Amino acid sequence: MFPILQLGPLALPVAPLSMILSVWLGLSLTEKFSRNRGLNSDALYNLTFIALFSGILGARLFFAAQNFSAFVQTPLSLFSREAGSLDPFGGFASALVAALVYERRAGLKFWSTLDGLTPLFAVAAVGLGVSRLASGAAFGMETSLPWGIELWGAVRHPTQVYEIGLALAILLGLGRWVKTDLAADSVTESRIETDEESGFTAKKRMDGRLFLLFVVLTAAGQLFVEGFRGDSTLLPGGIRAGQVAAWVVMAAALGLSTDFSRMRG
Amino acid sequence: MDFRQYFRQNWGSLLVLSLALAWIWASRAPEGATTGGQIPAPRAGFLAPAFSLSTLDGGEIALDDLRGQVVLINIWATWCPPCRAEMPAMQRVYEDYHEQGFEILAINSTVQDTFSQLDPFVKEYGLTFPIPLDQAGDVTRLYQIMSLPTSFFVGKDGVIREVVVGGPMDEALLRTRIENLLKEGQ
């Protein structure tokens, strides 16, 4: 656990720092990847920043609306740097709406955009694991296994390390899959040109496949790691709410993937 | 499409989802596995580690004696600018919520501060809440303080609800957290 990086008089919180770093790395990877797939990398950059900005703004406004009396007494608090006074659901909803509006205006295709942003999501997932390791969040249950780590008064499963390992494996696996996919596409490209009349072009690279594969793998990883967590929200019978949520997400993504595969023939 | 055909086409996905369901069942949390609140640790969701310190006005204060009240444990030093910056807001919320069952323990990390500067500091800011003195650094170590100020919002049950590392804390954040904690169990 390494929550603070002390640089002279500056105390930098490692958790948000690792998230910012992962977004930056993810965007660099997204730019390279989108160029290879013929996507507009500038539009993806703009989309990301608009979503981030709107997310932060929306998160603060939603939080202020929910705690109106406190903000009436200190209106300047609307502009504070405090991460604790952000509403995550409000932030997510605002980012989503802003991203959808920008996507429409810029003429981006929904599934292609998600495919293009998948490297960013995959790197951010690694960053999330690192930030949790730094802050000691999302900690594991007690264990007697030899690789247990001393954390919060007990020897625990290093769930953050499991999470980082899985996220890295997903990132590398997807990278490999994309390379194979692009190679396969370049082989079939000439055939596609000749079959354009038959509509084969529209089916050539099924948009959304990469993103859905990432969602399935990440949800499966979360579902697995959650089973070792010591801070899970529990449903009756000791069922972990996080696992149920991950299962639903995984089922939905698998269902969509199956539909896409069927459409592709 | 009949079930058999559907199964034949999607057996891979169905297998994955079934295995996932089996894992959800197998990894159900055993009794007490996720109740961090029973173990003392300086972390949200855990019991706030107990301590007893002498205060600047010559008294003695113990965290356990404040069970049933909402407590803000703030660890600070006079030389730390964000610590100084958040004191006026802390004093205002103390005046507004103390009567409702809110207490502040503004623990001075005396082990890394100058004792003679404490009294003038308290007078300058007009602080009326207790100032426990961590002269040996025991609480600073117990709460694994890596940066000043660090604040712990403790609920009426003695469990830490939130840790804020660094500062100055925003007054609206202070008010919302305190109001929410005061509402708990009502």
Contacts between the chains, C-beta under 8 A, distances in Angstrom:
chain1	res1	chain2	res2	distance
A	3	B	146	6.2
A	3	B	165	6.4
A	4	B	146	4.4
A	4	B	147	4.7
A	4	B	165	6.5
A	6	B	146	7.6
A	6	B	147	7.3
A	11	B	146	7.7
A	11	B	147	4.1
A	11	B	165	7.8
A	11	B	166	5.9
A	13	B	165	6.3
A	13	B	166	6.8
A	63	B	176	7.8
A	64	B	172	7.6
A	67	B	172	6.7
A	67	B	175	7.4
A	67	B	176	4.2
A	67	B	179	7.6
A	69	B	175	7.7
A	69	B	179	7.9
A	70	B	171	7.7
A	70	B	172	4.4
A	70	B	175	3.8
A	70	B	176	4.9
A	70	B	179	7.1
A	71	B	172	5.1
A	73	B	171	7.4
A	73	B	172	7.5
A	73	B	175	7.0
A	74	B	89	8.0
A	74	B	170	7.6
A	74	B	171	4.4
A	74	B	172	5.1
A	74	B	175	7.7
A	77	B	170	5.0
A	77	B	171	6.0
A	77	B	172	3.3
A	77	B	173	7.2
A	80	B	170	3.8
A	80	B	172	7.1
A	80	B	173	7.2
A	81	B	170	7.9
A	82	B	169	7.0
A	82	B	170	4.2
A	82	B	172	8.0
A	82	B	173	4.9
A	84	B	162	6.7
A	84	B	164	6.3
A	84	B	173	5.1
A	84	B	177	7.5
A	85	B	170	6.2
A	85	B	172	6.0
A	85	B	173	4.6
A	85	B	176	6.9
A	136	B	43	6.4
A	139	B	36	7.9
A	141	B	29	7.6
A	141	B	33	5.0
A	141	B	34	7.0
A	142	B	33	7.5
A	152	B	36	6.7
A	152	B	39	6.9
A	152	B	41	4.1
A	152	B	43	5.1
A	152	B	46	6.2
A	153	B	39	4.7
A	153	B	40	6.5
A	153	B	41	4.5
A	153	B	46	7.4
A	154	B	39	6.6
A	216	B	16	8.0
A	220	B	16	7.3
A	220	B	20	6.8
A	223	B	20	5.5
A	223	B	23	6.6
A	223	B	24	7.1
A	224	B	23	6.7
A	226	B	27	7.6
A	227	B	23	6.1
A	227	B	24	7.7
A	227	B	26	7.6
A	227	B	27	3.0
A	228	B	27	7.4
A	229	B	34	7.2
A	230	B	33	6.5
A	230	B	34	5.4
A	230	B	36	6.4
A	231	B	34	6.0
A	231	B	36	6.2
A	231	B	45	6.0
A	232	B	29	6.0
A	232	B	34	5.2
A	234	B	29	5.6
A	234	B	34	6.4
A	237	B	28	6.4
A	238	B	28	3.8
A	238	B	29	4.4
A	238	B	30	6.8
A	238	B	31	7.7
A	239	B	24	6.4
A	239	B	25	7.9
A	239	B	28	5.8
A	240	B	24	7.2
A	240	B	27	7.1
A	240	B	28	7.4
A	240	B	29	6.2
A	243	B	23	7.6
A	243	B	24	4.6
A	243	B	27	7.2
A	244	B	24	6.9
A	246	B	20	8.0
A	247	B	17	7.2
A	247	B	20	5.4
A	247	B	21	6.9
A	247	B	24	6.4
A	250	B	16	7.5
A	250	B	17	7.0
A	250	B	20	6.5
A	251	B	17	5.7
A	254	B	13	4.3
A	254	B	16	6.9
A	254	B	17	6.8
A	255	B	13	7.6
A	257	B	13	7.7
A	258	B	9	7.4
A	258	B	10	5.7
A	258	B	13	6.1
A	262	B	9	7.7
